[in-house]
Amino acid sequence: MYMKMSGRQMVIFLTVIAPLLFLLAALVITPSIWLIMLALIWLGVGLTMLYIPKAED
């Protein structure tokens, strides 16, 4: 099965879904606190970038 992702779907995956999956995996593998903080910062920056409106001509 082949699933094609649009650009917007890829951005949402990289900025929201990927860090959430990492945090979910952190429940199992118990990484250091720095990796968990990095994932939370990654999520925060990604959500901020998605929230900032884009200038339209």
C-alpha positions in Angstrom: 0.0 0.0 0.0 1.5 3.4 -1.1 0.4 6.5 0.7 1.4 9.9 -0.8 1.7 12.8 1.7 1.2 16.4 0.7 3.5 19.1 1.8 1.2 20.3 4.6 0.7 16.8 5.9 4.5 16.3 6.0 5.0 19.5 7.9 2.4 18.5 10.4 4.0 15.1 10.8 7.4 16.5 11.4 6.3 19.3 13.8 3.6 17.6 15.8 3.3 13.8 15.3 7.0 12.9 15.3 7.8 14.5 18.7 4.6 13.0 20.2 5.7 9.6 18.9 9.1 10.1 20.4 7.6 11.0 23.8 5.4 7.9 23.6 8.5 5.8 22.9 10.2 7.5 25.9 7.7 5.8 28.1 9.3 2.5 27.1 13.0 3.2 26.6 13.5 5.8 29.4 15.9 8.2 27.7 17.8 11.0 29.4 15.8 14.1 30.5 17.7 16.1 27.9 16.1 14.1 25.0 12.7 14.5 26.5 13.2 18.3 26.9 14.5 18.4 23.3 11.3 16.7 22.1 9.1 19.1 24.0 11.0 22.1 22.6 10.7 20.6 19.1 7.0 20.3 19.6 6.7 23.8 20.9 8.6 25.4 18.1 6.7 23.3 15.6 3.4 24.4 16.9 4.5 28.0 17.0 5.6 27.8 13.4 2.2 26.4 12.4 0.4 29.1 14.3 2.3 32.0 12.8 0.1 33.2 9.9 1.7 33.3 6.4 1.8 36.5 4.4 -0.3 36.2 1.3 0.1 38.5 -1.7 
